Amino acid sequence: MTGIGLIIVFIIAIIVMILGISKLKIHPFLVIMIISLVFGLIAGIPLVNVTKEDGTVVQGIANVIGAGFSGTFTSIGIVIILGTLVGTVLESTGAAFNLADMVIKLVGPKHPVLAVQLMGWVVSIPVFCDSGFVILDPIRKALVKRTRVSGVAMAVALSTGLYASHVFIPPTPGPIAAANALGLGDNLLLVMGMGVLVSIPALIGAVIFSRFIGESVKSREDIDIDAAAKSYEEIVAGYGPLPNGFISLAPIIMPILLMALGSIAAMGKWTGSIFQICSFLGTPIIALGVGVLLAVCQLMVVKKIDKFYEITNETLKIAGPILFITAAGGVLGRVIASTDIVRFITDNAAALAVIGIFFPFLLSAILKTAQGSSTVALTTTAGIVAPLMGVLGLDSPGRAALTVMAIGAGAMTVSHANDSYFWVVTNFGGMTPEQGYKTQTAATLVEGICAMAGIFILSLFIR
């Protein structure tokens, strides 16, 4: 199936999936897997591998599903496990509460939602947003207990802070790839500066929405806090002696620094052994492995190393459901990518080209919403837009940088069930999938629109 009919089937599939999860209360893993299978078959993915006359092989539906499932585990599975293990140790030793107190001392007790958003924005400049959320979630949870601010508001604020720098600011791969495609590969400083500027309206809109939605949506985390009789001080006292600030911070900050080092090495085009070592240490799995080793040291310092087996076991129980639901989202994304949806959108891109700077935004948003990956939306849209830059009047360096930003704004609009980040945020934030659509999906829509509004205003002055 191709064309408008395929788009209609896709929309119906998404509606059925939402109803199955929210109204019929079927487990998200089962709903997403069934929808992926049915949609793939209707869209024309063959039952088995088919070899065309030119020798190319079209993957059968079973292989597509397997590739989507395993691909998610490859990209983020171990990161989730290691990040969750670090978080469980920080909670078990009370170090997370130390970190929460540091944040409060830095920004004051009146603005925890803004504080956690800005923390995410800074961290995600060198670190992927999903890895960043896993790493920073223990601090977010401790801040929720410390300030008794809505856990939903804090989760959405952290998510949107991470997301803004993820799509706008190199050295994350999406903005770099888009900049290279549009002829700005040697002018990344301009792209970075523009990314910081465009992040401002996106962050403002997102933090306002975070506070608003936190008042109406209650996660499991909020319910548990409301039911707790102990004060924050009593909770902290129950841990006994806490590790000092440096030991508390090390399992969080070291992976971030290592990943930043890997990004700097790649962006600086380092070579030789230094590049190999930095790239190795900057790989999220290795960087978080170092964080786990430092977390073990933390357990030794507070004399709780005997609990490490129990903590690891608890971590796997926590991470398991997150992993499988996230992998199911990866399956849906792979199935969609294996159909003709992206090709149909690409072939009809010329119909959108008359709207100038809004063209890359809308095209990227359509691709993002359809297949789930922000990086794919960034790179695909940049490839489509590149030959049209002169026609659209976007071929000066300043307007080309604005185009990268417009593509980035579209690439965050919107995050839903076919996006692994959606499941990371909702599961770690203690939200149901239905709540995830009200919070994460709506927040990324607000963030993308606010960013695009800022980009349009800038386009009136930059030539």
Rosetta blueprint (number, residue, H / E / L):
1 M L
2 T L
3 G H
4 I H
5 G H
6 L H
7 I H
8 I H
9 V H
10 F H
11 I H
12 I H
13 A H
14 I H
15 I H
16 V H
17 M H
18 I H
19 L H
20 G H
21 I H
22 S H
23 K L
24 L L
25 K L
26 I L
27 H L
28 P H
29 F H
30 L H
31 V H
32 I H
33 M H
34 I H
35 I H
36 S H
37 L H
38 V H
39 F H
40 G H
41 L H
42 I H
43 A L
44 G L
45 I L
46 P L
47 L L
48 V L
49 N L
50 V E
51 T E
52 K L
53 E L
54 D L
55 G L
56 T L
57 V E
58 V E
59 Q L
60 G L
61 I H
62 A H
63 N H
64 V H
65 I H
66 G H
67 A H
68 G H
69 F H
70 S H
71 G H
72 T H
73 F H
74 T H
75 S H
76 I H
77 G H
78 I H
79 V H
80 I H
81 I H
82 L H
83 G H
84 T H
85 L H
86 V H
87 G H
88 T H
89 V H
90 L H
91 E H
92 S H
93 T H
94 G L
95 A H
96 A H
97 F H
98 N H
99 L H
100 A H
101 D H
102 M H
103 V H
104 I H
105 K H
106 L H
107 V H
108 G L
109 P L
110 K L
111 H L
112 P H
113 V H
114 L H
115 A H
116 V H
117 Q H
118 L H
119 M H
120 G H
121 W H
122 V H
123 V H
124 S L
125 I L
126 P L
127 V L
128 F L
129 C H
130 D H
131 S H
132 G H
133 F H
134 V H
135 I H
136 L H
137 D H
138 P H
139 I H
140 R H
141 K H
142 A H
143 L H
144 V H
145 K H
146 R H
147 T H
148 R L
149 V L
150 S L
151 G H
152 V H
153 A H
154 M H
155 A H
156 V H
157 A H
158 L H
159 S H
160 T H
161 G H
162 L H
163 Y H
164 A H
165 S H
166 H H
167 V H
168 F H
169 I L
170 P L
171 P L
172 T L
173 P H
174 G H
175 P H
176 I H
177 A H
178 A H
179 A H
180 N H
181 A H
182 L L
183 G L
184 L L
185 G L
186 D L
187 N L
188 L H
189 L H
190 L H
191 V H
192 M H
193 G H
194 M H
195 G H
196 V H
197 L H
198 V H
199 S H
200 I H
201 P H
202 A H
203 L H
204 I H
205 G H
206 A H
207 V H
208 I H
209 F H
210 S H
211 R H
212 F H
213 I H
214 G H
215 E H
216 S H
217 V L
218 K L
219 S L
220 R H
221 E H
222 D H
223 I H
224 D H
225 I H
226 D H
227 A H
228 A L
229 A L
230 K L
231 S L
232 Y H
233 E H
234 E H
235 I H
236 V H
237 A H
238 G L
239 Y L
240 G L
241 P L
242 L L
243 P L
244 N L
245 G H
246 F H
247 I H
248 S H
249 L H
250 A H
251 P H
252 I H
253 I H
254 M H
255 P H
256 I H
257 L H
258 L H
259 M H
260 A H
261 L H
262 G H
263 S H
264 I H
265 A H
266 A H
267 M H
268 G L
269 K L
270 W L
271 T L
272 G H
273 S H
274 I H
275 F H
276 Q H
277 I H
278 C H
279 S H
280 F H
281 L H
282 G H
283 T L
284 P H
285 I H
286 I H
287 A H
288 L H
289 G H
290 V H
291 G H
292 V H
293 L H
294 L H
295 A H
296 V H
297 C H
298 Q H
299 L H
300 M H
301 V H
302 V L
303 K L
304 K L
305 I H
306 D H
307 K H
308 F H
309 Y H
310 E H
311 I H
312 T H
313 N H
314 E H
315 T H
316 L H
317 K H
318 I H
319 A H
320 G H
321 P H
322 I H
323 L H
324 F H
325 I H
326 T H
327 A H
328 A H
329 G H
330 G H
331 V H
332 L H
333 G H
334 R H
335 V H
336 I H
337 A H
338 S L
339 T L
340 D L
341 I H
342 V H
343 R H
344 F H
345 I H
346 T H
347 D H
348 N L
349 A H
350 A H
351 A H
352 L H
353 A H
354 V H
355 I H
356 G L
357 I L
358 F H
359 F H
360 P H
361 F H
362 L H
363 L H
364 S H
365 A H
366 I H
367 L H
368 K H
369 T H
370 A H
371 Q H
372 G L
373 S L
374 S H
375 T H
376 V H
377 A H
378 L H
379 T H
380 T H
381 T H
382 A H
383 G H
384 I H
385 V H
386 A H
387 P H
388 L H
389 M H
390 G H
391 V H
392 L H
393 G L
394 L L
395 D L
396 S L
397 P H
398 G H
399 R H
400 A H
401 A H
402 L H
403 T H
404 V H
405 M H
406 A H
407 I H
408 G H
409 A H
410 G H
411 A L
412 M L
413 T L
414 V L
415 S L
416 H L
417 A L
418 N L
419 D L
420 S H
421 Y H
422 F H
423 W H
424 V H
425 V H
426 T H
427 N H
428 F H
429 G L
430 G L
431 M L
432 T L
433 P H
434 E H
435 Q H
436 G H
437 Y H
438 K H
439 T H
440 Q H
441 T H
442 A H
443 A H
444 T H
445 L H
446 V H
447 E H
448 G H
449 I H
450 C H
451 A H
452 M H
453 A H
454 G H
455 I H
456 F H
457 I H
458 L H
459 S H
460 L L
461 F L
462 I L
463 R L
